[in-house]
Amino acid sequence: FGYAVTGVVNPQRVWANAGARAGDRLVLTKKIGTGIIGTALKQGAASEEAVQAAIESMSTLNRVASEVGLNFPVHGATDITGFGLLGHAREMAKGSKVSLVLDYAKIDFLPGAVDYSRRDFIPSGLKRNLEFIAGCVEFADGISEEVRNLLFDPQTSGGMLFSIDARESANLVKSLAERGVGAQEVGEVLAKTYALILVR
């Protein structure tokens, strides 16, 4: 096998997924649900609206989000891909030696994703994520199974999860919106507790 150098990184402008700090807020830059929508599509059940929304999400680069983020005190970041939101959040929490709290009602899902999750269009990658990550996550009462599934859903070209100084979180979301990125503040960072991730 071989290696190829495809770019150069400025070491002063790198985010690690291990830099989250207690007191930070968490900002997510894309909606969730591409894996479940893709599974529904394969089985002929996905609507045109859902498919087009998923395609648009997957074909949108994280370049703008990263360019905007560089202007703010982002302490840690990760993209959301095959391990799903909870899998990548786990890596951030573990690497940063903190716990993360996610407010599920603030997380946006792609059109149709909740319905397809309810109808059990579950990709195999989601099942693997659930087996691997579930022991690190605690859910508050009342969070439905279809929503829980989506939080484990493997994403293709998902968004960014930023851990940012709480004083600048709203300004980051506003600046992202001005550049066409529909980001949301979806949670916070706490000092490490017995649960790496709490979804409430």
C-alpha positions as a printed Julia matrix, in Angstrom:
200×3 Matrix{Float64}:
   0.0    0.0    0.0
   1.07   3.59  -0.39
   0.56   7.01   1.09
   0.01  10.35  -0.58
   0.3   13.87   0.8
  -2.86  15.73  -0.18
  -2.5   18.96   1.76
  -0.69  20.96   4.39
  -2.06  21.85   7.83
  -1.13  24.9    9.87
  -0.54  23.52  13.39
  -1.87  26.79  14.85
  -5.21  26.32  13.08
  -6.1   22.74  13.96
  -9.06  21.59  16.03
  -8.78  18.31  17.87
 -11.77  16.34  19.05
 -10.13  16.27  22.48
 -10.32  19.96  23.36
 -13.83  20.34  24.79
 -13.95  22.15  28.14
 -16.49  22.07  30.93
 -18.83  25.04  30.46
 -18.64  24.98  26.66
 -21.72  24.82  24.48
 -22.16  22.34  21.63
 -23.13  23.55  18.16
 -24.2   21.16  15.38
 -24.08  22.37  11.78
 -26.23  19.86   9.85
 -29.44  17.92  10.26
 -29.31  14.19  11.05
 -30.8   11.24   9.2
 -28.95  10.38   5.99
 -28.39   6.74   6.95
 -32.02   6.0    7.71
 -33.23   7.89   4.64
 -30.76   5.97   2.5
 -32.11   2.7    3.86
 -35.69   3.78   3.15
 -34.63   4.72  -0.38
 -33.11   1.28  -0.99
 -36.44  -0.24   0.0
 -38.45   2.09  -2.22
 -40.1    3.92   0.66
 -38.37   7.32   0.7
 -40.18  10.4   -0.57
 -38.65  12.69  -3.18
 -38.51  15.47  -0.58
 -36.55  13.31   1.86
 -34.15  12.07  -0.81
 -33.44  15.55  -2.14
 -32.91  16.94   1.36
 -30.46  14.12   2.12
 -28.6   14.65  -1.16
 -28.34  18.38  -0.53
 -27.01  17.76   2.97
 -24.47  15.17   1.84
 -23.24  17.3   -1.06
 -22.75  20.41   1.11
 -19.14  20.69   2.24
 -18.14  21.65   5.79
 -15.81  24.28   4.37
 -18.02  27.26   5.21
 -18.72  25.98   8.71
 -15.0   25.51   9.37
 -14.12  28.92   7.92
 -16.67  30.61  10.19
 -15.61  28.56  13.19
 -12.02  29.71  12.87
 -13.16  33.19  13.87
 -14.47  31.96  17.22
 -13.07  30.38  20.4
 -13.81  26.79  19.35
 -12.03  24.46  21.77
 -12.78  21.17  20.05
 -14.52  19.86  16.97
 -15.43  16.69  15.14
 -17.26  15.83  11.98
 -20.3   13.57  12.24
 -19.91  10.57   9.94
 -20.14   6.8   10.25
 -20.25   6.57  14.05
 -23.29   8.85  14.17
 -23.81  11.86  16.4
 -23.5    9.85  19.61
 -20.45   7.93  18.44
 -18.5   11.04  17.55
 -19.76  12.8   20.68
 -18.41   9.84  22.65
 -14.99  10.29  21.07
 -15.03  13.99  21.97
 -16.1   13.33  25.55
 -13.6   10.53  26.06
 -10.69  12.42  24.5
 -11.49  15.61  26.42
 -12.14  13.81  29.74
 -15.53  15.5   30.09
 -19.21  14.58  29.8
 -21.59  15.93  27.17
 -25.27  16.74  27.56
 -27.39  16.77  24.39
 -30.87  18.32  24.25
 -32.64  16.08  21.75
 -35.42  18.62  21.09
 -32.83  21.05  19.73
 -31.4   18.56  17.22
 -32.81  18.95  13.72
 -33.62  15.89  11.63
 -33.91  15.67   7.86
 -37.45  15.53   6.42
 -38.94  12.07   6.77
 -36.14  10.74   8.97
 -38.2   10.39  12.15
 -41.0    8.63  10.27
 -38.62   6.2    8.55
 -36.94   5.48  11.87
 -40.35   4.73  13.38
 -41.05   2.4   10.44
 -37.82   0.52  11.19
 -35.71   1.43   8.15
 -32.58   0.83  10.19
 -29.17   0.58   8.46
 -26.77  -2.1    9.64
 -24.25   0.59  10.62
 -26.76   2.01  13.09
 -27.11  -1.39  14.76
 -23.32  -1.65  15.08
 -23.15   1.86  16.53
 -25.84   0.99  19.03
 -23.94  -2.1   20.18
 -20.67  -0.2   20.48
 -21.82   3.07  22.04
 -24.97   2.33  24.05
 -23.11   1.68  27.31
 -21.72   5.23  27.27
 -25.09   6.95  26.83
 -27.9    7.63  29.26
 -31.32   8.75  27.98
 -33.85  10.73  29.96
 -37.33   9.26  30.21
 -39.73  10.05  27.39
 -37.27  10.04  24.48
 -38.8    7.85  21.81
 -37.02   4.92  20.2
 -37.18   6.54  16.76
 -35.31   9.59  18.07
 -32.79   7.42  19.89
 -32.13   5.52  16.67
 -31.45   8.73  14.78
 -28.83   9.77  17.3
 -26.95   6.54  16.5
 -27.58   6.85  12.74
 -24.37   6.71  10.63
 -24.11   9.85   8.54
 -22.58  10.3    5.13
 -20.88  13.7    4.9
 -22.5   14.87   8.12
 -21.97  18.22   9.79
 -19.57  19.53  12.39
 -19.98  19.41  16.15
 -18.24  22.37  17.75
 -17.41  22.76  21.43
 -17.24  26.52  21.93
 -16.93  29.03  24.74
 -20.48  29.55  26.03
 -20.2   33.33  25.7
 -19.75  33.04  21.92
 -22.1   30.18  21.09
 -25.02  32.36  19.99
 -22.72  34.55  17.9
 -21.3   31.47  16.17
 -24.79  30.23  15.31
 -25.71  33.67  14.0
 -22.57  33.95  11.88
 -23.11  30.47  10.47
 -26.7   31.39   9.55
 -25.44  34.48   7.73
 -23.29  32.16   5.59
 -26.18  29.79   4.9
 -25.35  27.14   7.51
 -28.39  26.17   9.59
 -26.58  25.39  12.83
 -28.15  24.88  16.24
 -26.87  24.9   19.8
 -27.66  21.35  20.89
 -26.06  20.88  24.3
 -23.3   21.62  26.74
 -20.08  20.24  28.2
 -19.85  19.25  31.86
 -17.09  18.07  34.13
 -16.87  14.29  33.74
 -19.63  12.29  35.43
 -20.48   8.59  35.45
 -22.17   8.91  32.05
 -20.03  10.13  29.16
 -23.16  11.37  27.36
 -26.58  12.31  28.69
 -29.43  12.88  26.24
 -32.28  14.77  27.84
